[in-house]
Amino acid sequence: MTPADSIDFARSSILVLLEIITPAMLTALIVGLAIGLLQALTQIQEMTLVFVPKIVAIFIVLLISLPFAGAAMNGLMVDIAHRISAY
């Protein structure tokens, strides 16, 4: 395996990681922002108020995006298998 192949493999792995984690991270960002805005408007400064809605929202999004994540990881594994068999 040449250094260019290694870099290409690492790049494709990172891109798959970003594709898989993006829905959960965006959900955490949006829910955290909404809860923070709600806390600022109502002046409720409870630190634990953010955690439960954020965890529930992330769990729901992960359940919804699970088939997409599986397909992305399957595609990466097929690419890895093709690279192994090519050598």
Backbone torsions as a table, in degrees:
resi	resn	phi	psi	omega
1	MET	NA	127.0	-178.9
2	THR	-82.6	162.8	177.0
3	PRO	-59.5	-33.9	178.4
4	ALA	-65.8	-38.4	176.9
5	ASP	-65.0	-40.6	179.1
6	SER	-63.0	-43.0	179.3
7	ILE	-66.7	-39.9	178.0
8	ASP	-64.3	-40.9	177.6
9	PHE	-64.3	-44.2	179.0
10	ALA	-63.5	-40.8	179.2
11	ARG	-63.4	-44.7	-179.9
12	SER	-67.2	-34.9	177.2
13	SER	-65.7	-42.0	179.0
14	ILE	-66.5	-39.3	178.2
15	LEU	-64.2	-39.7	176.8
16	VAL	-65.4	-41.4	176.9
17	LEU	-59.3	-44.4	179.2
18	LEU	-65.7	-37.8	177.7
19	GLU	-64.7	-36.4	-177.4
20	ILE	-75.3	-40.6	-172.0
21	ILE	-88.4	-15.7	-176.5
22	THR	-58.7	-45.2	179.8
23	PRO	-60.4	-40.9	-179.8
24	ALA	-68.1	-40.4	-179.6
25	MET	-68.2	-40.3	177.3
26	LEU	-65.7	-37.9	177.3
27	THR	-63.4	-44.8	178.4
28	ALA	-61.5	-39.3	178.9
29	LEU	-65.2	-46.9	-177.2
30	ILE	-67.7	-45.1	180.0
31	VAL	-66.5	-41.7	177.7
32	GLY	-62.4	-40.0	177.9
33	LEU	-66.6	-42.0	179.3
34	ALA	-65.1	-42.8	178.9
35	ILE	-67.0	-40.6	177.5
36	GLY	-62.3	-40.2	176.6
37	LEU	-65.0	-42.3	177.5
38	LEU	-61.9	-41.7	178.4
39	GLN	-66.1	-37.9	179.3
40	ALA	-69.0	-37.9	-179.3
41	LEU	-72.1	-36.8	-177.0
42	THR	-97.2	-6.0	-178.3
43	GLN	58.5	30.5	171.7
44	ILE	-89.9	115.3	-175.7
45	GLN	-109.7	48.5	177.5
46	GLU	-85.1	121.8	-175.3
47	MET	-72.5	-30.5	-176.7
48	THR	-83.6	-5.3	-178.3
49	LEU	-65.7	-27.1	-175.3
50	VAL	-76.9	-32.7	-167.1
51	PHE	-68.1	-49.0	-174.4
52	VAL	-64.6	-50.0	178.2
53	PRO	-61.9	-36.4	-179.4
54	LYS	-67.3	-42.8	180.0
55	ILE	-65.7	-42.7	179.4
56	VAL	-63.7	-44.4	-179.4
57	ALA	-64.3	-42.3	179.1
58	ILE	-65.2	-40.9	178.8
59	PHE	-61.2	-43.4	179.6
60	ILE	-64.7	-43.6	179.6
61	VAL	-65.2	-38.8	177.9
62	LEU	-65.4	-37.9	176.7
63	LEU	-65.1	-39.3	179.7
64	ILE	-69.5	-39.8	-175.7
65	SER	-90.4	5.6	-179.3
66	LEU	-60.6	-43.4	177.1
67	PRO	-61.8	-38.5	177.8
68	PHE	-64.1	-42.9	179.9
69	ALA	-64.6	-41.3	177.6
70	GLY	-63.1	-40.8	178.4
71	ALA	-66.0	-38.5	179.3
72	ALA	-66.6	-42.6	178.5
73	MET	-68.8	-35.1	176.3
74	ASN	-63.7	-43.1	177.5
75	GLY	-61.5	-39.9	177.8
76	LEU	-66.0	-40.9	180.0
77	MET	-66.8	-37.5	176.3
78	VAL	-63.4	-40.8	177.5
79	ASP	-63.9	-41.2	178.0
80	ILE	-63.6	-43.0	179.6
81	ALA	-62.8	-39.4	178.7
82	HIS	-66.7	-37.8	178.6
83	ARG	-66.5	-39.7	179.6
84	ILE	-66.3	-43.8	-177.4
85	SER	-71.2	-19.6	179.6
86	ALA	-73.4	-21.0	-177.4
87	TYR	-96.1	NA	NA
